[in-house]
Amino acid sequence: MELEAKLSVLDISSAEPANVSVAHLSEVSPPVHVHVAPGRHELRAAFSDGEEVRVIVEATQGQTVPFSVVRSARETGRASR
């Protein structure tokens, strides 16, 4: 598809229920498949207990980037690829 060749696609998932915001999306529940401009984007995930995770996602033109939002009580939250 021509659109996907010019943009990047983020495939965002989460093992736990969370509301995710990135680029033009605000507080959606994964799994979510979103087109974004190539470049760096801040992804925010809010969990029901109030914990919030913020990570930078690198989106590459023409590529689908899978991300799984994870957290740990012992570490800072992060997204893993």
Summary of the structure (lengths in Angstrom):
residues: 81
radius of gyration: 12.4
end to end distance: 23.9
largest distance: 43.1
contacts: 232
relative contact order: 0.29
helix: 6%
strand: 65%
